[in-house]
């Protein structure tokens, strides 16, 4: 069994431009929501391929509103640690996103 991601360069560029603009408009607040969007962006473009070659689409079932408590907690942690907590936050978001992913 293996995982294959199909992420096009133009999709990546568009995603980065949108989040760059959002981070400028929100004076950096959007960067706390970016890891959710990033993980969902990759996971939703990935498939699991079993040994017989059958592929199944992965689907990340997270949304911004369902994660708002998690975001607020990590904003506080990042402020208290002068930004060092954000590095750990990025890993925790991937953990959260993978735990809310289904394979169909």
TIVEXPA-194958 format. One record per atom (N, C-alpha, C): residue in three letters; x, y, z. Coordinates in pm, 1 decimal, padded with zeros to 6 digits. Atoms other than C-alpha are relative to their C-alpha. Last residue first. Layout:
[atom ALA,[X,Y,Z]]
...
END
This chain:
[atom UNK,[00124.3,00048.2,00060.2]]
[atom UNK,[-01316.6,00641.6,00037.8]]
[atom UNK,[00013.9,-00074.2,-00126.3]]
[atom UNK,[-00038.6,00054.0,00130.0]]
[atom UNK,[-01031.3,00705.2,00274.7]]
[atom UNK,[-00123.5,-00064.0,-00060.0]]
[atom UNK,[00060.1,00127.7,00036.0]]
[atom UNK,[-01110.6,00930.3,00567.4]]
[atom UNK,[00049.8,-00041.6,-00137.6]]
[atom UNK,[-00002.6,00035.8,00142.1]]
[atom UNK,[-00906.5,01204.5,00727.3]]
[atom UNK,[-00063.4,-00137.4,-00019.5]]
[atom UNK,[00131.9,-00030.6,00054.9]]
[atom UNK,[-00979.9,01362.7,01065.0]]
[atom UNK,[-00006.2,-00024.7,-00150.7]]
[atom UNK,[00098.7,00069.9,-00083.7]]
[atom UNK,[-00685.8,01203.0,01247.7]]
[atom UNK,[-00143.1,00026.3,-00046.7]]
[atom UNK,[-00006.4,00142.2,00034.1]]
[atom UNK,[-00464.7,01313.7,00957.5]]
[atom UNK,[-00099.6,-00082.2,00082.0]]
[atom UNK,[00055.6,00020.0,00133.3]]
[atom UNK,[-00580.5,01672.3,01005.3]]
[atom UNK,[00000.9,-00147.2,-00041.6]]
[atom UNK,[00144.7,-00021.3,-00005.6]]
[atom UNK,[-00520.6,01675.4,01381.2]]
[atom UNK,[-00064.6,-00031.4,-00135.3]]
[atom UNK,[00052.0,00109.9,-00081.1]]
[atom UNK,[-00170.0,01529.4,01345.3]]
[atom UNK,[-00152.3,00006.7,00003.6]]
[atom UNK,[-00008.7,00118.4,00085.6]]
[atom UNK,[-00095.8,01774.2,01064.2]]
[atom UNK,[-00054.4,-00122.0,00072.9]]
[atom UNK,[00105.9,-00013.2,00100.6]]
[atom UNK,[-00226.3,02055.1,01285.8]]
[atom UNK,[00002.8,-00119.1,-00094.2]]
[atom UNK,[00124.9,00040.5,-00063.9]]
[atom UNK,[-00007.6,01933.2,01572.4]]
[atom UNK,[-00117.5,00011.3,-00097.7]]
[atom UNK,[00001.5,00146.2,-00014.0]]
[atom UNK,[00301.2,01951.3,01349.9]]
[atom UNK,[-00131.6,-00049.1,00059.5]]
[atom UNK,[00006.2,00053.5,00135.4]]
[atom UNK,[00227.6,02312.3,01248.1]]
[atom UNK,[-00005.4,-00153.0,00002.5]]
[atom UNK,[00138.0,-00012.5,00048.0]]
[atom UNK,[00153.1,02403.7,01610.1]]
[atom UNK,[-00015.1,-00062.4,-00138.3]]
[atom UNK,[00069.2,00116.6,-00053.7]]
[atom UNK,[00495.0,02277.0,01718.6]]
[atom UNK,[-00145.1,-00003.9,-00048.3]]
[atom UNK,[-00064.2,00116.1,00063.5]]
[atom UNK,[00660.4,02532.4,01488.9]]
[atom UNK,[-00069.3,-00128.2,00046.0]]
[atom UNK,[00058.3,00017.8,00134.2]]
[atom UNK,[00410.4,02796.9,01601.7]]
[atom UNK,[00058.5,-00120.9,-00071.5]]
[atom UNK,[00109.9,00096.7,-00004.6]]
[atom UNK,[00512.7,02747.0,01964.6]]
[atom UNK,[-00060.2,-00027.0,-00136.5]]
[atom UNK,[-00056.3,00135.0,00007.7]]
[atom UNK,[00843.0,02923.7,01896.7]]
[atom UNK,[-00108.4,-00108.0,00000.1]]
[atom UNK,[00002.5,00058.4,00133.9]]
[atom UNK,[00661.6,03247.0,01815.3]]
[atom UNK,[00055.0,-00140.6,-00010.8]]
[atom UNK,[-00059.9,-00092.5,00097.1]]
[atom UNK,[00745.3,03445.6,02128.9]]
[atom UNK,[00016.8,-00063.2,-00138.0]]
[atom UNK,[-00134.8,00051.3,00032.2]]
[atom UNK,[00664.9,03148.3,02355.5]]
[atom UNK,[00071.9,00085.7,-00104.4]]
[atom UNK,[-00075.3,00020.7,-00124.0]]
[atom UNK,[00367.5,03324.6,02520.1]]
[atom UNK,[00143.6,-00043.3,-00028.5]]
[atom UNK,[-00029.8,-00132.2,-00056.7]]
[atom UNK,[00243.2,03453.7,02184.0]]
[atom UNK,[00086.9,-00014.7,00125.1]]
[atom UNK,[-00100.1,-00064.9,00085.2]]
[atom UNK,[00271.8,03111.3,02021.0]]
[atom UNK,[00037.9,00137.9,00053.6]]
[atom UNK,[-00128.9,00065.9,-00021.8]]
[atom UNK,[00090.9,02943.4,02311.2]]
[atom UNK,[00110.0,00067.4,-00081.5]]
[atom UNK,[-00045.9,-00036.2,-00134.8]]
[atom UNK,[-00190.9,03198.6,02292.3]]
[atom UNK,[00137.4,-00061.4,00028.4]]
[atom UNK,[-00035.6,-00142.4,00008.4]]
[atom UNK,[-00224.4,03156.0,01917.3]]
[atom UNK,[00055.6,00044.9,00134.2]]
[atom UNK,[-00135.8,-00009.0,00054.2]]
[atom UNK,[-00208.4,02779.9,01973.7]]
[atom UNK,[00042.2,00143.9,-00027.0]]
[atom UNK,[-00096.4,00054.8,-00094.7]]
[atom UNK,[-00511.5,02782.4,02204.7]]
[atom UNK,[00142.7,00018.6,-00050.5]]
[atom UNK,[-00013.6,-00097.9,-00108.8]]
[atom UNK,[-00705.5,03011.8,01970.3]]
[atom UNK,[00102.9,-00046.7,00102.7]]
[atom UNK,[-00072.6,-00117.2,00050.9]]
[atom UNK,[-00639.4,02784.4,01671.5]]
[atom UNK,[00024.3,00100.0,00112.2]]
[atom UNK,[-00138.1,00043.1,00019.3]]
[atom UNK,[-00745.9,02468.7,01857.2]]
[atom UNK,[00085.2,00118.5,-00044.8]]
[atom UNK,[-00053.8,00013.7,-00134.8]]
[atom UNK,[-01065.5,02638.3,01970.4]]
[atom UNK,[00147.1,-00037.6,-00002.8]]
[atom UNK,[-00025.1,-00133.0,-00055.0]]
[atom UNK,[-01131.9,02753.4,01611.8]]
[atom UNK,[00057.1,-00005.8,00142.3]]
[atom UNK,[-00134.0,-00003.0,-00057.6]]
[atom UNK,[-01088.9,02405.0,01464.9]]
[atom UNK,[00030.3,00129.3,00074.4]]
[atom UNK,[-00013.1,00112.2,-00090.8]]
[atom UNK,[-01450.6,02327.0,01382.6]]
[atom UNK,[00132.0,-00000.1,00074.5]]
[atom UNK,[00086.5,-00023.7,-00114.6]]
[atom UNK,[-01493.5,02674.6,01235.7]]
[atom UNK,[00005.7,-00113.5,00101.3]]
[atom UNK,[-00051.1,-00107.8,-00084.1]]
[atom UNK,[-01192.0,02645.0,01007.1]]
[atom UNK,[-00083.6,00015.1,00126.6]]
[atom UNK,[00041.4,-00131.0,00046.6]]
[atom UNK,[-01290.2,02310.7,00863.3]]
[atom UNK,[00046.7,00104.3,00100.6]]
[atom UNK,[-00015.8,-00110.4,-00094.5]]
[atom UNK,[-01151.4,01961.3,00887.0]]
[atom UNK,[-00056.3,00126.1,-00061.8]]
[atom UNK,[00128.5,-00053.8,-00044.7]]
[atom UNK,[-01272.9,01651.1,00706.7]]
[atom UNK,[00016.9,00105.0,00108.9]]
[atom UNK,[-00022.6,-00063.1,-00129.5]]
[atom UNK,[-00962.4,01558.8,00507.0]]
[atom UNK,[-00127.6,00073.5,00040.5]]
[atom UNK,[00081.3,-00118.5,-00020.8]]
[atom UNK,[-01057.0,01323.2,00223.8]]
[atom UNK,[00020.2,00051.8,00141.7]]
[atom UNK,[-00005.0,-00044.4,-00138.4]]
[atom UNK,[-00827.3,01057.8,00078.0]]
[atom UNK,[-00079.8,00129.2,00011.8]]
[atom UNK,[-00021.3,-00141.9,-00027.3]]
[atom UNK,[-00929.6,00903.7,-00253.1]]
[atom UNK,[00003.0,00026.7,00150.7]]
[atom UNK,[00109.9,-00056.6,-00078.5]]
[atom UNK,[-00896.1,00529.5,-00297.6]]
[atom UNK,[00037.3,00142.0,00038.5]]
[atom UNK,[-00027.0,-00125.8,-00069.7]]
[atom UNK,[-00679.6,00366.9,-00563.0]]
[atom UNK,[-00126.1,00050.0,00068.7]]
[atom UNK,[00125.0,-00074.1,-00019.7]]
[atom UNK,[-00693.8,00001.9,-00661.3]]
[atom UNK,[00031.5,00126.4,00080.0]]
[atom UNK,[00006.2,-00116.6,00086.6]]
[atom UNK,[-00353.8,-00114.3,-00786.1]]
[atom UNK,[-00128.0,00079.5,00011.0]]
[atom UNK,[00063.1,00039.4,00126.5]]
[atom UNK,[-00379.9,-00467.4,-00642.3]]
[atom UNK,[-00012.4,00117.6,-00097.9]]
[atom UNK,[-00089.5,00090.9,00073.1]]
[atom UNK,[-00126.8,-00384.6,-00366.5]]
[atom UNK,[-00056.9,-00046.5,-00134.1]]
[atom UNK,[-00029.8,00128.4,-00065.1]]
[atom UNK,[-00332.2,-00085.1,-00249.8]]
[atom UNK,[00085.6,-00088.3,-00090.7]]
[atom UNK,[00001.4,00105.1,00102.5]]
[atom UNK,[-00311.1,00272.2,-00376.5]]
[atom UNK,[00039.1,-00130.7,00068.4]]
[atom UNK,[-00066.1,00119.0,-00052.6]]
[atom UNK,[-00406.8,00545.6,-00130.5]]
[atom UNK,[-00014.2,-00108.3,-00105.2]]
[atom UNK,[00072.9,00126.9,00006.3]]
[atom UNK,[-00488.8,00871.8,-00303.0]]
[atom UNK,[00084.4,-00108.7,00064.7]]
[atom UNK,[-00075.1,00124.5,-00015.3]]
[atom UNK,[-00380.7,01229.1,-00241.8]]
[atom UNK,[-00091.8,-00120.5,-00008.7]]
[atom UNK,[-00055.3,00030.1,00133.0]]
[atom UNK,[-00515.3,01564.3,-00359.9]]
[atom UNK,[00081.5,-00128.9,00001.5]]
[atom UNK,[00111.6,00014.4,00094.1]]
[atom UNK,[-00744.0,01602.8,-00056.6]]
[atom UNK,[00046.0,-00025.8,-00143.6]]
[atom UNK,[00072.9,00125.0,-00025.0]]
[atom UNK,[-00446.7,01534.4,00172.6]]
[atom UNK,[-00110.8,-00021.3,-00101.9]]
[atom UNK,[-00079.6,00116.9,00039.7]]
[atom UNK,[-00228.6,01806.9,00020.1]]
[atom UNK,[-00079.8,-00129.3,00013.9]]
[atom UNK,[-00036.5,-00015.1,00140.6]]
[atom UNK,[-00480.9,02093.6,00032.3]]
[atom UNK,[00075.4,-00123.1,-00049.6]]
[atom UNK,[00118.8,00042.2,00075.2]]
[atom UNK,[-00618.8,01974.7,00368.4]]
[atom UNK,[00027.2,00003.6,-00150.2]]
[atom UNK,[00013.3,00145.5,-00016.5]]
[atom UNK,[-00269.3,01995.1,00517.6]]
[atom UNK,[-00120.4,-00052.3,-00078.1]]
[atom UNK,[-00111.6,00069.2,00063.5]]
[atom UNK,[-00211.7,02342.0,00372.2]]
[atom UNK,[-00016.0,-00151.3,00009.3]]
[atom UNK,[00022.3,-00004.6,00144.4]]
[atom UNK,[-00555.6,02475.6,00465.7]]
[atom UNK,[00107.9,-00077.2,-00074.5]]
[atom UNK,[00119.0,00081.9,00026.8]]
[atom UNK,[-00514.9,02362.5,00824.3]]
[atom UNK,[-00025.3,-00006.4,-00150.2]]
[atom UNK,[-00034.7,00142.2,-00009.8]]
[atom UNK,[-00156.8,02497.9,00834.1]]
[atom UNK,[-00119.0,-00094.0,-00024.7]]
[atom UNK,[-00069.9,00056.5,00115.0]]
[atom UNK,[-00278.1,02834.8,00694.7]]
[atom UNK,[00034.5,-00147.9,00015.4]]
[atom UNK,[00095.0,00084.6,00071.6]]
[atom UNK,[-00527.1,02910.2,00973.0]]
[atom UNK,[00064.7,-00070.1,-00118.5]]
[atom UNK,[00042.7,00103.8,-00093.6]]
[atom UNK,[-00266.8,03046.0,01215.4]]
[atom UNK,[-00102.0,-00094.3,-00063.5]]
[atom UNK,[-00103.3,00103.7,-00006.2]]
[atom UNK,[-00101.6,03230.7,00926.3]]
[atom UNK,[-00033.4,-00108.7,00101.3]]
[atom UNK,[00034.1,00111.1,00090.0]]
[atom UNK,[-00429.2,03415.5,00871.6]]
[atom UNK,[00102.6,-00111.8,00005.5]]
[atom UNK,[00094.4,00088.4,-00069.9]]
[atom UNK,[-00352.7,03629.8,01178.4]]
[atom UNK,[-00034.6,-00121.8,-00086.5]]
[atom UNK,[-00059.1,00123.6,-00050.2]]
[atom UNK,[-00044.3,03771.6,01004.6]]
[atom UNK,[-00094.3,-00096.1,00070.0]]
[atom UNK,[-00119.1,-00031.0,-00078.6]]
[atom UNK,[-00158.2,04130.4,00954.4]]
[atom UNK,[00053.1,-00125.5,00070.9]]
[atom UNK,[00034.7,00024.2,-00140.8]]
[atom UNK,[-00501.8,04016.6,00831.1]]
[atom UNK,[00117.2,00025.0,00094.1]]
[atom UNK,[00124.9,-00068.4,-00033.8]]
[atom UNK,[-00462.5,04170.0,00483.4]]
[atom UNK,[-00032.3,-00012.9,00148.7]]
[atom UNK,[-00024.4,-00144.5,00003.5]]
[atom UNK,[-00096.8,04064.8,00455.6]]
[atom UNK,[-00124.1,00075.5,00046.2]]
[atom UNK,[-00086.3,-00031.6,-00114.1]]
[atom UNK,[-00167.9,03708.3,00569.8]]
[atom UNK,[00033.6,00148.8,00003.9]]
[atom UNK,[00077.7,00004.4,-00124.4]]
[atom UNK,[-00464.4,03684.3,00334.3]]
[atom UNK,[00085.9,00036.3,00120.6]]
[atom UNK,[00086.9,-00117.9,-00002.1]]
[atom UNK,[-00251.7,03800.7,00040.3]]
[atom UNK,[-00083.1,00004.1,00129.5]]
[atom UNK,[-00088.5,-00114.9,-00017.7]]
[atom UNK,[00015.3,03541.0,00116.5]]
[atom UNK,[-00082.5,00127.8,00010.3]]
[atom UNK,[-00034.7,-00008.2,-00142.1]]
[atom UNK,[-00255.4,03277.9,00164.4]]
[atom UNK,[00098.0,00113.2,00028.7]]
[atom UNK,[00119.1,-00029.7,-00080.1]]
[atom UNK,[-00407.4,03344.0,-00178.2]]
[atom UNK,[00037.6,00018.5,00147.1]]
[atom UNK,[00035.7,-00140.2,00024.2]]
[atom UNK,[-00067.3,03359.4,-00346.7]]
[atom UNK,[-00119.7,00040.1,00083.9]]
[atom UNK,[-00094.3,-00087.3,-00069.7]]
[atom UNK,[00041.9,03032.5,-00185.4]]
[atom UNK,[-00033.7,00147.6,-00017.2]]
[atom UNK,[00024.0,00015.7,-00143.9]]
[atom UNK,[-00270.2,02845.5,-00296.4]]
[atom UNK,[00091.0,00093.8,00079.5]]
[atom UNK,[00126.1,-00067.0,-00032.0]]
[atom UNK,[-00239.1,02978.7,-00650.9]]
[atom UNK,[-00029.9,-00003.5,00148.4]]
[atom UNK,[-00021.7,-00143.3,00016.1]]
[atom UNK,[00126.3,02876.8,-00669.7]]
[atom UNK,[-00125.7,00079.3,00035.4]]
[atom UNK,[-00082.2,-00043.6,-00113.1]]
[atom UNK,[00052.4,02530.7,-00533.0]]
[atom UNK,[00018.7,00151.6,-00004.9]]
[atom UNK,[00086.8,00006.6,-00118.2]]
[atom UNK,[-00229.7,02477.1,-00782.8]]
[atom UNK,[00074.6,00051.0,00123.2]]
[atom UNK,[00088.0,-00116.9,00006.1]]
[atom UNK,[00000.6,02598.8,-01061.7]]
[atom UNK,[-00098.8,00002.3,00116.9]]
[atom UNK,[-00076.7,-00119.5,-00034.6]]
[atom UNK,[00264.6,02344.8,-00957.2]]
[atom UNK,[-00087.3,00124.9,-00001.8]]
[atom UNK,[-00057.4,-00072.7,00113.9]]
[atom UNK,[00017.1,02058.0,-00966.9]]
[atom UNK,[00069.1,00128.1,00046.7]]
[atom UNK,[00009.6,-00142.9,-00025.1]]
[atom UNK,[-00036.8,01836.7,-00664.2]]
[atom UNK,[00072.3,00073.4,-00112.4]]
[atom UNK,[00001.4,-00060.1,00132.7]]
[atom UNK,[-00111.2,01470.8,-00729.7]]
[atom UNK,[-00025.1,00149.4,00017.8]]
[atom UNK,[00057.7,-00134.4,00005.1]]
[atom UNK,[-00017.0,01292.3,-00408.7]]
[atom UNK,[00012.1,00053.7,-00141.4]]
[atom UNK,[-00049.2,-00079.7,00112.1]]
[atom UNK,[00039.0,00917.1,-00405.1]]
[atom UNK,[-00073.6,00133.3,-00000.1]]
[atom UNK,[00075.5,-00124.3,00018.0]]
[atom UNK,[00010.9,00708.1,-00091.3]]
[atom UNK,[00063.5,00077.8,-00113.9]]
[atom UNK,[-00076.8,-00123.3,00004.6]]
[atom UNK,[00126.8,00348.8,-00081.6]]
[atom UNK,[-00092.2,00118.9,-00019.6]]
[atom UNK,[00084.1,-00116.4,00000.0]]
[atom UNK,[00000.0,00000.0,00000.0]]
[atom UNK,[00089.9,00124.4,00000.0]]
END
